[in-house]
Amino acid sequence: MDDFEAVEILLVEDSDADAELIVRALRKSNVINQVVRLRDGVEALEFVFREGAFSQRRGGQPRLILLDLKMPRLGGIDVLRRLKSDEAVKMIPVVVLTSSAEEQDVVNSYKLGVNSYLVKPVEFSAFTDIIGQIGLYWAVMNRIPN
């Protein structure tokens, strides 16, 4: 099976440390699904739309996207704008998971259709609690038939 065929969670995060914390916290919250981590918005859009390095990607779309906002090359707001403007992928749930608590980022994200906006805390236990919220969201989402 292709590594991307069973993607359920797409993690778009440029920080290696944050990405590792997120994956650890997901595991601690018993959200042990196929997670693919990408490092910036360009990679995320290429993955979802099967372009560039991912033009030969098989399999379906992710069931959930965890999206950082402050990234190199293309930021999360631009990724969110592109995803939510495309009929084929706009229903993929997107959770912004970012260090930005700027009011304008929160407002812009919700205007564009984000499902949830979570600010990454610094302390690991608080971080785990935040990821636990994603775990609850995931559990509810998996009870809804596709």
C-alpha positions as CSV (number, residue, x, y, z in Angstrom):
1,M,0.0,0.0,0.0
2,D,1.2,3.5,-0.8
3,D,2.2,5.5,2.3
4,F,-0.4,8.1,1.4
5,E,-3.4,5.7,0.7
6,A,-4.5,5.5,4.3
7,V,-4.0,9.2,5.3
8,E,-6.5,10.2,7.9
9,I,-4.7,13.2,9.5
10,L,-2.6,15.7,7.5
11,L,-0.4,17.7,9.8
12,V,1.0,20.8,8.2
13,E,3.6,22.2,10.6
14,D,7.1,23.7,9.9
15,S,8.5,23.2,13.4
16,D,10.0,19.8,13.9
17,A,9.7,20.2,17.7
18,D,6.0,21.2,17.5
19,A,5.3,18.4,15.0
20,E,6.8,15.8,17.4
21,L,4.8,17.2,20.3
22,I,1.6,17.1,18.3
23,V,2.2,13.5,17.2
24,R,3.1,12.5,20.8
25,A,0.1,14.2,22.2
26,L,-2.2,12.6,19.6
27,R,-0.8,9.2,20.6
28,K,-1.3,10.0,24.3
29,S,-4.9,11.0,23.5
30,N,-5.4,7.6,21.7
31,V,-5.7,9.3,18.3
32,I,-3.4,6.8,16.6
33,N,-4.2,7.2,13.0
34,Q,-2.2,7.5,9.9
35,V,-0.6,10.9,10.2
36,V,1.3,12.6,7.3
37,R,3.4,15.6,8.3
38,L,4.2,18.3,5.7
39,R,6.3,21.3,6.4
40,D,4.6,24.2,4.6
41,G,1.6,25.4,2.8
42,V,2.9,24.7,-0.7
43,E,3.4,21.0,0.2
44,A,0.0,20.9,1.8
45,L,-1.8,22.2,-1.4
46,E,0.3,19.9,-3.6
47,F,-0.7,17.0,-1.5
48,V,-4.4,17.7,-1.4
49,F,-4.6,18.6,-5.1
50,R,-2.1,15.9,-6.2
51,E,0.3,18.3,-7.8
52,G,4.1,18.6,-7.9
53,A,5.8,16.0,-5.8
54,F,2.4,14.4,-5.0
55,S,1.1,14.3,-8.6
56,Q,1.2,10.5,-8.5
57,R,-0.3,10.2,-5.0
58,R,-3.0,7.5,-4.8
59,G,-5.6,7.1,-2.2
60,G,-8.3,9.4,-0.8
61,Q,-8.2,12.8,0.9
62,P,-7.3,13.3,4.5
63,R,-10.2,13.1,6.9
64,L,-8.7,15.9,9.0
65,I,-6.1,18.7,8.5
66,L,-4.2,20.2,11.4
67,L,-2.8,23.4,10.0
68,D,-0.2,25.8,11.4
69,L,-0.6,29.5,10.3
70,K,2.9,30.9,10.4
71,M,4.9,28.9,7.8
72,P,7.5,29.5,5.1
73,R,6.6,29.7,1.4
74,L,2.8,29.8,1.9
75,G,1.0,30.5,5.2
76,G,-1.9,28.7,6.7
77,I,-4.5,31.5,5.9
78,D,-3.6,31.2,2.2
79,V,-3.9,27.4,2.4
80,L,-7.2,27.6,4.2
81,R,-8.5,30.1,1.6
82,R,-7.6,27.7,-1.3
83,L,-9.0,24.6,0.4
84,K,-12.3,26.2,1.4
85,S,-12.8,27.8,-2.1
86,D,-12.6,24.4,-3.9
87,E,-15.8,22.4,-4.0
88,A,-14.0,19.1,-4.2
89,V,-12.1,19.5,-0.9
90,K,-13.9,22.3,1.1
91,M,-15.7,19.8,3.4
92,I,-12.4,18.4,4.8
93,P,-12.4,19.5,8.4
94,V,-9.5,21.9,9.2
95,V,-8.3,22.6,12.7
96,V,-5.9,25.5,13.0
97,L,-3.2,24.6,15.5
98,T,-0.9,27.6,15.8
99,S,1.1,29.8,18.2
100,S,-0.7,32.9,16.9
101,A,-3.4,34.3,19.2
102,E,-3.7,37.4,17.1
103,E,-7.3,38.4,16.8
104,Q,-7.1,39.0,13.1
105,D,-5.8,35.5,12.5
106,V,-8.7,34.0,14.5
107,V,-11.3,36.1,12.7
108,N,-9.8,35.4,9.2
109,S,-9.7,31.7,9.9
110,Y,-13.3,31.5,11.0
111,K,-14.4,33.7,8.1
112,L,-12.7,31.2,5.7
113,G,-14.5,28.2,7.3
114,V,-12.0,26.7,9.7
115,N,-13.7,24.1,12.0
116,S,-11.7,25.0,15.1
117,Y,-8.9,27.4,16.1
118,L,-6.5,26.2,18.8
119,V,-3.5,28.1,20.2
120,K,-0.5,25.9,21.0
121,P,0.5,26.2,24.6
122,V,4.2,26.0,25.7
123,E,3.8,23.4,28.5
124,F,3.5,19.8,27.4
125,S,0.6,18.9,29.7
126,A,-1.4,21.9,28.4
127,F,-0.4,20.9,24.9
128,T,-1.7,17.4,25.5
129,D,-5.0,18.9,26.8
130,I,-5.4,20.9,23.6
131,I,-4.6,17.8,21.5
132,G,-7.2,16.0,23.6
133,Q,-9.8,18.4,22.3
134,I,-8.8,17.3,18.8
135,G,-9.1,13.7,20.0
136,L,-12.7,14.3,21.1
137,Y,-13.5,16.0,17.8
138,W,-12.0,13.0,16.0
139,A,-14.0,10.6,18.0
140,V,-17.3,12.4,17.2
141,M,-16.3,12.8,13.5
142,N,-15.6,9.0,13.2
143,R,-19.1,8.2,14.5
144,I,-20.6,10.2,11.5
145,P,-21.0,8.0,8.4
146,N,-19.1,9.2,5.3
